[in-house]
Amino acid sequence: MAKKVASTRELLERWRGIEEEEEETDDTDPSMRRRLHKRKEECSKSNYTLVVSVKKITAFLSKRMTDLDYFFSYAVLLLPRAKFADAFSVLISLPKENHIWCGSWDIMGPLLETFYNYFKDDCNDSPLRLLWKRISEEMCHCIQCVSQHHQAQEMYSTEYELCTIGPLLDVLQSLDEERVTQHLREINKRLVRQEYDPVCDNAEVVNLMYEVLTFPALLDDQALFIDFEKFIEAVDDMHELALAGQQFPGVYALLFFNRRVRTVGHRLAKCMGKMRRAMDLEPLQPLLKKFIGFLENEVLPSPLETSRPRAQLDRLPIWLGITSLLEFLEPPAFEEGILERYPIFLDIVLNHISGDSPEFSHAVSCLRELFKMLGCKLWLRATLSPSVMRNTLLGQCFHTRNEKMHKDIFDLFQPFLQASLQDGEHEKQRRHFLYFLLHQVPVSSNFSVLTRKTACKIALLIIHRGYKMNPPCPPFECAHMWGPSLVSSLKDSSLYSSLRQPAFDLIQTILVSDAATLITSMLNCCIATSIAKSSSIELDDEEGHNKLPFTQDVEDSDTGCWSEFSTQSQITSPEYREWMCIPMLWIDVLVDIDPSVLPISFSKAVLWARSRFPMIEPENSAEMALDIRGWLSSSAAEILSTFGWKIPTGSDDGGGKESKNSMRLSTMCLPLIKTFIRLTAHFLIRMGQGELRKQWSWEPRMGESLILSLVDPNDNVRQFGKCILEQVSNTRGLGCGLKFLCSDILSLSAVYLGLRHALRLVSVTRVAVALKRSTVQLDSVLLKFQNLHHFFFVLCKLLKDEDLPNSEVAEDSSNASNIMKYSSQGGFLKQPLFDALPANMGRNYSSVDPKLRENFCYSLSEIVWPALCKCLVEGKAFVNYSLCQMTCVRVLEILPVLFGRLSPSLVSLCGDSKVALGNLVDFKWLHDLMDWGKSQLKVIVVYWKKAVISLLNVIKLLRSDSSLLMVGAVENLISSAM
């Protein structure tokens, strides 16, 4: 061992001696001096110095050679003068199972320096060529060898200056390109001859895919590019290419190939996702630099004379590839990886937009992706202003008759507007586009019939986006520009579905948005008194958030139209102060269009919109007798000025002033609400008279609108809601319908949200009564006390202890209109009589846990109790009026039911029901109840006595000290009242 150490030390001393002797000998040679000095600097920077190389080779060869003296004598010869010849021999002679890059990468790495003279070595049997042949064969089958090989080259490029190491890397790049190309050709020949064996050749295919997709700079070679294109096509024919969750930057390079390979690349890129950082683009930078330079200079860079032929692409694949690549870049990756590296790129795109180049359509597609990615930041880098670019695009439309070019430009308008978000800029550009699409394109012979219809579709999509934005920004100021076109599209049944659907989507969104803002405006603006605020504040916090106090287990995966209506309502409601309605649209759609030509989704939107106003006073008999046109003339005089479409005069219509056809809610809240209610009810009545309602199917979230329609004071709306409920539940009768609504947790939650919304309007109703003398206009619109009896009737049926009847399945829902026998069932709804239903027609739909049902009833009672207590106070003024008799009866019926639901909390004094418990313990409601017993109407007195007796029975069942006190208090009150 001592001898081995001494020999090593001696070897190093001899090495230094040789180096010193060389310096002294060549002292007069400046070039030699510079060479040695430079080599020392490189050695100091790299771990792969010659001394380290000798040490590593010493350790490697010592395991294989017994004669150490012989070994050290050979180690000395591994200096540059000897060109590592013996090390090559040892590596080449390794057993086939021992891959050089896998097991000896620390030795092979430094030896890459010797490949600088590879092409100058003409001897095919030289150690250098034999070593390359050996590692080339191994890299055909081993991914680890491929990785180590390329990592070593990356180390050279990072550790050394490019001017120093560049020539070596160029040689290695050429060798790799030649090697991979040769391998590709061999595989392609096997595939063509059908000699490919999936079992034996699979490793080679995987290796090729791995190397090229991991190191896409290889694709700059012309021959390799062509052969890899054939290779991908052939392999994809045999296998469904997949990436197994790994990331390969070369996948994005496939986007620059022919259509077939580009499709494969697009599919694989979707699996990989978008690149988020500029670093992710680094492997593609050589290709991107080349392609962007080609688009700028019209020619590819001249290749070096010593290099292999470079890939030559046409302009079309480059445009398509760049456009596709942009789809898979996050904004930071694009800005830092492309825009900052190649500032000329944006100018290239804009120049092709402004000119008549054949690549115009591709530049438009590219610009569309830039708009989507950068938004308004694009204008910070662009040399054109939004107005100049808009005029350029519109001018190009008039300059050509090409339909595809027209469509490409039209598709650019929406992302263009999305990027124009500066104050007033968005609205200005939008008006210009809408006027162009709806009033210039239709009258120009430059556009085909299909292009004109497409222009209308794009315009409607632009308008729709204005309603869907958060916060919304609808084009109210130019409603006269687009309103007639929307109505025309709705009426035109000859339109293709794809061209007509945007009109349906838009009108549904408009109705839902108008309903949401109208009801919010009424709740927050029409009652601007402290009384109103105190009356409605109890439910405001919960209304904004769809929280369900009776369960936390609701997982709403519903993505249907009812959820969309709710989402849109939440977006638009906060904007009620600045919202504007377009009554002429309501009339043209809800009155003049037959419901049968509109999709079922539109009818659902109308039901949702109408159901938001369940507690609003219905028209009197005189108003109901008028036809819809007569009613509009007599009862909607305040908004008559908006009727009739104004004719547009130019693209600047609406700039700085409001359209004649739009009306602000803050100025005409109540007339707009009254008109909206009448028109939506008119549409529902017409729809109920036809066969359209039979197309409805059950969706749990529609329970909110159905329960609200069942408590509406308008007989026609209630009857429509009942018919729809029977249709979707396949049952008959109100009780069965209510049980069906409570049979699913999603519909149960929808019912709760609907009743909570109705309670907010009940609060407003109480204020209306309080303000009756001072606010005559308010009293004429809001629901009066007597109209509350429908609400309390449905609540009572939901909360009663006895089970709701089993659902009765209708034999044939189409026969419902032929049933002529009815029962009033307390005057709520006309109920058909069934004298003999088959015994097997009962079904139990309920999938709700009984405990959950109890929690639902308790939570509902909790929010109803404060409203009921206030009704007891305010109702004392109406107990002697026969007109209010039904409401008084319903209040007295539900009072013991609510008290029974809440009474267990009175014993335990726990839970979150602070308001309800406070009112229960406070005996003031009992005093108010006793005053009801003084009514002059016998019916009310009878129900009052029943209510008091029922309350006493509930209190006695509590069996607590507090209940005994309450029994005594109630008995004393009864005695005093009698």
Secondary structure, 3 states (H helix, E strand, C coil): CHHHHHHHHHHHHHHHHHHHHHHHHCCCCHHHHHHHHHHHHHHHHCCCCHHHHHHHHHHHHHCCCCCHHHHHHHHHCCCCCCCCHHHHHHHHCCCCCCCHHHHCHHHHHHHHHHHHHHHHCCCCCCHHHHHHHHHHHHHCCCHHHHHHHHHHHHHHHHHCCHHHHHHHHHHHHHHHHHHHHHHHHHHHHHHHCCCCCHHHHHHHHHHHHHHHHHCHHHHHEHHHHHHHHHHHHHHHHHCCCCCCCCCCCHHHHHHHCCHHHHHHHHHHHHHHCCECCHHHHHHHHHHHHHHHHHHHHCCCCCCCCCCCCECCCCHHHHHHHHHHHHCCECHHHHHHHHHCCCCHHHHHHHHHHHCCCCCHHHHHHHHHHHHHHHHHHHHHHCCCCHHHHHHHHHHHHHHCCCHHHHHHHHHHHHHHHHCCCCCCHHHHHHHHHHHHHHHHCCCCCCCCHHHHHHHHHHHHHHHHHHHHCCCCCCCHHHHHHHHHHHHHHHHCCCCCHHHHHHHHHHHHHHHHHHHHHHHHHHHHHHCCCHHHHHHHHHHHHHHCCCCCCCCCCCCCCCCCHHHHHHHHHHHHHHHCCCCEECHHHHHHHHCCCCHHHCCHHHHHHHHHHHHCCCCECCCCHHHHHCCHHHHHHHHCHHHHHHCCCCCCCCCCCCCCCCCCCCEECCCCHHHHHHHHHHHHHHHHHHHHHCCHHHHCCCCHHHHHHHHHHHCCCCHHHHHHHHHHHHHHHCECCHHHHHHHHCCCHHHHHHHHHHHHHHHHHHHHHHHHHHCCCCCHHHHHHECCHHHHHHHHHHHHHHHCCCCCCCEEECCCHHHHHHCCCEECCCCCCCEECCCCCCHHHEECCCCCCHHHHHHHHHHHHHHHHHHHHHHHHHHCCCCCCHHHHHHHHHHHHHHHHHHHHHHHHHHHCCCCCHHHHHHHHCCHHHHHHHHHCCCCCHHHHHHHHHHHHHHHHHHHHHCCHHHHHHHHHHHHHHHHHC
